Amino acid sequence: MLKLKIKVGSYYELKLNDDHKVTFAVMYGFDSGKNKDAYALRMYANEKDFEFPIKKQLFDKWVDEERIEEITSDEALAHAI
């Protein structure tokens, strides 16, 4: 199985400890400079959405813990609605 990588323009679902799931999109990221490996996520939860910064290391940790899965744009839209 290939290890999931964070990609700008992709949609993901994060499983929280209580089996609640949060959908998010990766809006933009930085590959170099002061903010290297920092990304902006647009998260959709409880009829609200907000932007949240994340480091690549935290995303990789979620992948290693098998808490994250890539989803389609249709699935993200269905969750946001």
N, C-alpha and C positions, 0 to 999 in steps of 0.2 A: 504494500500500500504506500502511495506517495504521501509525503508529509505536506499538509496544507500550508500554503504561504499567503501572507496578507497581500492583497492586490487592490490598488485604487480602482474604484468603479464596481467592485464586487459586493455581494450581499452575504451576510452570515447570520447564523442564529446561535446565541450563547445560552447554554443551560446553566441556571443558577443552582445553588445548593438545595432549594426546596422544589426542584423540578419545574420551576417557572422558567420560561424562555423569553429572551430579549432579542429582537431583530435589529440589525444595524447595517449600514452601508459605509464603506470606506470612501470618504469624499476626496481627500487629497493627502499626500505624504511628502516627506523630504528625504532625499537620498544623501545629501551632503550638507556641510555647514554646521552651524550651532545646533540646529534641531534635527540632526541626522537620525534616521529611523524613528521619527515621530509621525504619527498619522492622526487625522481628524475623522472621527466616526460620527455619523448621524444615527442616533438611537431612537427607536420607536417603542414606547411603553406607556400603558395606561392612558391611551388617547392623547398622548403628548409626544413631542419629539424634541430632542436637544442635541447639541454638538458636544462631543466629549473627546479630549485628547488621549492618545494611547501611545505607548512605546512598543516597538516590535518585540521586545523581550517578553512583555506581558501577553501579547497575542500568541507567541510561541509557547508560553507556559500553558495557556488555555488549550492549545492544540495537543500538547503532551498529555494533559489531563483528560483528553477526549471530551471536552466540554463545548467544542465549537464545530459547526458544520456549515459548509457553503450552501447557499440556497439560491433559487432563481429569482429574477426580478418580480415575476408573478407571485411567488410565495411571499416576498417582502411586501408587495402591495396589498395582498390579502390580509396580512397581519396588521399593517398600518391603518387599513380601513376598519 
